[in-house]
Amino acid sequence: MPDPIIVVPYREEWELEFHTVGQRIRDSLGDLAIRIDHIGSTSIRGLDAKPIVDIQVTVEALEPIHAYKEAFEGIGYIHRADNPDKTKRYFREKPDSPRTHIHVREQGSWSSLFPILFRDYMRSHPDDCRSYAELKYQLMDKYRHERETYVEAKEPMIWEIMRKASHWSQTTGWKPQPSDR
């Protein structure tokens, strides 16, 4: 049986975990990593989340994968070739290591901007953060051992938030700030 879904109150150490892993990625990939960003719920101060640090690494091109795969493997991350999302390459921690999801995306792709816009919007909209956290707790209780169903059930709210974020980006002139690492 897969690990149960657990949502916990925001933890300050998530930021430190990101900086530690992000620096290891920067040291290993160097200029191959155009950006290294803390994304997902753990990147939003005050937002309750699953205790898994998500990191997005932006590269010039996804292929050839060998240009960066060995670097990730050298610092303890495993390529998950079975990931069905063709807009990224996905790496996970080795067993018995802190949970970390690394999403490698191509510079300029819509999929690389989506999580950064979501993060930046949520960082400045605490009411949406509260609503999103409430939903995550409800879904955790309902789908504790059904990860795919949990993720799918969050989608309507994520898309509603992104509709708001799109409007917010237009009224504020949003653009991604410099890379986190």
C-alpha positions in Angstrom: 0.0 0.0 0.0 1.4 3.5 -0.8 2.3 5.9 1.9 -0.8 7.7 3.3 -1.5 11.3 2.3 -0.6 13.5 5.3 -1.2 17.2 5.4 0.6 19.1 8.2 0.8 22.8 9.3 3.4 24.9 7.6 7.0 24.2 8.8 9.7 26.8 8.7 12.3 24.1 8.0 10.9 23.5 4.5 12.6 26.7 3.3 15.9 25.5 4.8 15.4 22.0 3.1 14.9 23.7 -0.2 18.0 25.9 0.2 20.1 22.9 1.1 19.0 20.7 -1.8 18.9 23.7 -4.1 22.5 24.5 -3.4 23.5 20.8 -4.0 21.6 21.0 -7.4 23.3 24.3 -8.3 26.7 22.9 -7.4 26.1 19.7 -9.4 24.4 21.2 -12.5 26.0 24.6 -12.6 24.8 26.7 -15.5 22.8 23.8 -16.9 20.2 24.9 -14.3 18.9 28.2 -15.6 16.6 28.5 -12.6 16.1 26.5 -9.4 12.8 27.4 -7.7 11.0 26.2 -4.6 7.5 25.5 -5.8 4.4 23.8 -4.5 2.7 24.3 -1.1 5.9 24.0 1.0 7.1 27.2 -0.8 4.2 29.3 0.4 4.8 30.5 4.0 1.9 29.6 6.2 0.2 27.1 3.8 -0.4 23.7 5.3 1.0 21.0 3.0 2.2 17.5 2.5 5.8 17.4 3.9 7.4 17.0 0.5 9.6 19.8 -0.8 9.0 20.4 -4.5 11.8 21.9 -6.6 11.6 23.0 -10.2 14.8 23.1 -12.2 14.6 25.0 -15.5 16.9 23.9 -18.3 17.4 25.0 -21.9 16.0 21.7 -23.3 14.7 18.4 -21.8 16.6 16.3 -24.2 19.2 14.9 -24.2 18.4 13.9 -20.6 22.0 12.6 -20.1 23.1 16.3 -19.9 21.6 16.5 -16.4 20.5 13.0 -15.4 23.9 11.9 -14.2 24.3 15.1 -12.1 21.0 14.3 -10.3 21.9 10.7 -9.7 25.3 11.9 -8.4 23.6 13.8 -5.6 21.1 11.1 -4.7 18.1 11.5 -7.0 16.5 8.8 -9.1 14.9 9.5 -12.5 11.3 8.4 -12.7 11.0 7.5 -16.4 7.5 6.2 -15.7 6.2 9.7 -15.1 3.4 10.3 -17.7 3.9 14.1 -17.8 5.8 14.7 -21.1 6.4 18.4 -20.2 8.9 17.6 -17.6 11.5 15.0 -16.3 10.9 13.9 -12.8 13.4 12.9 -10.1 12.8 11.5 -6.6 14.9 11.0 -3.5 16.5 7.6 -2.8 14.7 5.4 -0.2 15.1 6.6 3.4 15.9 10.2 2.3 13.8 13.2 3.0 10.9 13.4 0.5 11.8 15.7 -2.4 10.2 15.9 -5.8 12.4 17.5 -8.5 10.6 18.7 -11.7 12.9 19.5 -14.6 11.1 21.7 -17.1 12.1 23.5 -20.3 12.8 27.2 -20.2 9.9 29.3 -21.7 7.4 26.5 -21.5 4.0 27.1 -20.1 4.5 24.3 -17.7 7.6 26.0 -16.2 5.6 29.2 -15.6 2.5 27.7 -14.1 3.9 26.6 -10.7 5.8 29.9 -10.3 2.7 32.0 -11.0 0.6 29.8 -8.7 3.2 30.2 -5.9 3.6 33.9 -6.3 -0.2 34.5 -6.4 -0.7 32.3 -3.3 2.0 34.1 -1.4 0.1 37.3 -1.6 -3.5 35.9 -1.2 -3.9 34.4 2.3 -7.6 33.9 1.9 -7.1 31.6 -1.0 -4.3 29.8 1.0 -6.8 29.1 3.8 -9.4 27.8 1.4 -6.9 25.6 -0.3 -5.6 24.2 3.0 -9.1 23.4 4.1 -9.7 21.5 0.9 -6.5 19.6 1.3 -7.5 18.5 4.8 -10.9 17.4 3.6 -9.4 15.4 0.8 -6.8 13.9 3.0 -9.5 12.5 5.2 -11.5 11.2 2.3 -8.6 9.9 0.1 -5.8 9.1 2.5 -4.7 6.0 0.5 -5.7 7.2 -2.9 -3.0 9.6 -4.1 -4.2 10.0 -7.7 -7.8 10.7 -6.6 -6.6 13.2 -4.0 -4.6 15.0 -6.7 -7.5 15.0 -9.2 -9.9 16.2 -6.5 -7.7 19.3 -6.0 -7.8 20.3 -9.7 -11.0 22.3 -9.7 -9.7 24.6 -7.0 -6.2 24.8 -8.5 -7.8 26.0 -11.8 -10.0 28.5 -10.0 -6.9 29.9 -8.3 -5.1 30.0 -11.6 -8.0 31.9 -13.2 -7.6 34.5 -10.4 -3.8 34.4 -10.7 -4.0 35.0 -14.5 -6.1 38.1 -13.8 -3.8 39.2 -11.0 -0.8 38.8 -13.3 -2.3 41.1 -15.8 -3.3 43.8 -13.3 0.1 43.7 -11.6 2.4 43.1 -14.6 3.6 39.9 -12.9 6.7 38.2 -14.2 8.9 35.7 -12.4 11.4 37.1 -10.0 15.0 35.9 -10.2 15.6 32.2 -9.5 15.5 31.1 -5.9 19.0 29.5 -6.3 
